[in-house]
């Protein structure tokens, strides 16, 4: 027979474990809740994506994420807005009106970078995003 002290200890341990698991699941769900998905439905093959994001302190521009034709890629966003610029080998572009510096090679730059080694491109801005937002890149 188990002593009441041992039963109480096991009960407290079980309660703590359940609370911890609920917190972890809730955090993981919240972390994945705000997703921006770009899908490549163009006929030009693989597209390259540069994107802009806010980390809580600064705006960053990062590239390149490659998305094969017929595939999608997911990006997490802060809930405010998401910016992207896309290009393909045949010269197709997906651009907008928000300026950001891009480099030919993979990069991660502060948005106000001087851009001496790159070139300025104009990013599409999507705002008012919910928990999930999808864009289909087409010709």
C-alpha positions in Angstrom: 0.0 0.0 0.0 1.3 3.5 -0.9 1.7 6.0 1.8 -0.4 9.2 1.6 2.8 11.2 1.4 4.0 9.3 -1.7 0.5 9.5 -3.3 0.5 13.3 -2.7 4.0 13.6 -4.2 3.1 11.6 -7.2 -0.1 13.7 -7.7 1.9 16.9 -7.5 4.5 15.6 -10.0 1.7 14.4 -12.4 0.0 17.8 -12.2 3.3 19.7 -12.8 4.1 17.4 -15.7 0.6 18.0 -17.3 0.9 21.8 -16.9 4.4 21.7 -18.5 3.1 19.7 -21.4 0.1 22.0 -22.0 2.4 25.0 -21.9 4.8 23.4 -24.4 2.0 22.5 -26.8 0.4 25.9 -26.5 3.8 27.6 -27.2 4.6 25.4 -30.1 1.1 26.0 -31.6 1.5 29.7 -31.2 5.0 29.7 -32.7 3.6 28.0 -35.8 0.4 30.0 -35.9 1.5 32.8 -38.1 2.6 31.3 -41.4 3.1 33.0 -44.8 3.3 30.4 -47.6 4.7 31.2 -51.1 3.8 28.6 -53.8 5.5 28.4 -57.1 2.9 27.9 -59.8 4.9 29.7 -62.5 6.1 27.9 -65.7 9.6 29.3 -65.4 11.0 26.6 -63.1 12.6 27.3 -59.8 12.1 30.7 -58.2 14.4 32.5 -55.7 12.8 34.5 -52.9 14.3 37.3 -50.8 12.2 38.3 -47.9 12.0 41.1 -45.3 11.1 40.5 -41.6 11.0 42.4 -38.3 12.7 40.6 -35.4 11.3 42.9 -32.7 14.1 45.4 -33.0 15.2 45.8 -36.6 14.0 45.0 -40.1 16.1 42.4 -41.9 16.3 41.3 -45.6 17.4 37.8 -46.3 17.8 35.7 -49.4 17.7 33.4 -51.2 15.1 30.7 -50.6 14.6 28.4 -53.5 11.2 27.1 -54.4 10.9 24.5 -57.1 8.0 24.6 -59.6 4.8 23.2 -58.0 6.2 23.4 -54.5 5.6 25.8 -51.6 7.8 27.2 -48.9 6.6 28.5 -45.5 7.8 31.6 -43.7 6.9 32.7 -40.2 5.8 36.3 -39.7 5.1 38.6 -36.8 1.4 39.1 -37.7 1.8 42.6 -39.0 3.2 42.3 -42.6 5.4 40.2 -44.8 7.5 41.4 -47.7 9.0 39.4 -50.5 10.8 39.8 -53.8 10.9 36.9 -56.3 12.9 36.1 -59.4 13.3 33.2 -61.8 16.0 32.1 -64.2 13.9 33.3 -67.2 13.8 36.9 -65.9 10.3 36.8 -64.4 10.0 39.0 -61.3 7.5 39.5 -58.5 8.1 42.9 -57.1 6.2 45.7 -55.3 6.9 49.1 -53.8 9.0 48.5 -50.6 12.7 49.0 -51.3 15.3 46.5 -50.0 18.9 45.6 -50.8 19.6 42.1 -52.3 22.9 40.4 -53.1 23.6 37.8 -55.8 24.8 35.3 -53.1 23.0 34.2 -50.0 22.7 37.1 -47.5 21.1 38.5 -44.4 21.3 42.3 -44.1 19.8 45.1 -42.0 17.2 46.8 -44.2 19.0 50.1 -44.0 22.2 48.6 -45.3 24.1 50.9 -47.7 23.8 48.3 -50.6 27.2 49.0 -52.1 27.7 45.3 -53.0 24.2 44.6 -54.1 21.3 46.3 -55.8 18.0 47.8 -54.7 14.8 45.8 -55.5 11.2 46.5 -54.7 9.4 44.0 -52.4 5.7 43.1 -52.4 4.2 44.0 -49.1 1.3 41.9 -47.7 -0.3 43.2 -44.5 -3.3 42.4 -42.4 -2.2 38.8 -42.4 -4.0 36.2 -40.3 -2.6 33.0 -38.9 -2.1 31.6 -42.4 -1.7 33.4 -45.7 -0.8 31.9 -49.1 0.4 33.6 -52.2 0.6 31.7 -55.5 3.4 32.9 -57.8 2.2 32.7 -61.4 3.4 33.9 -64.8 
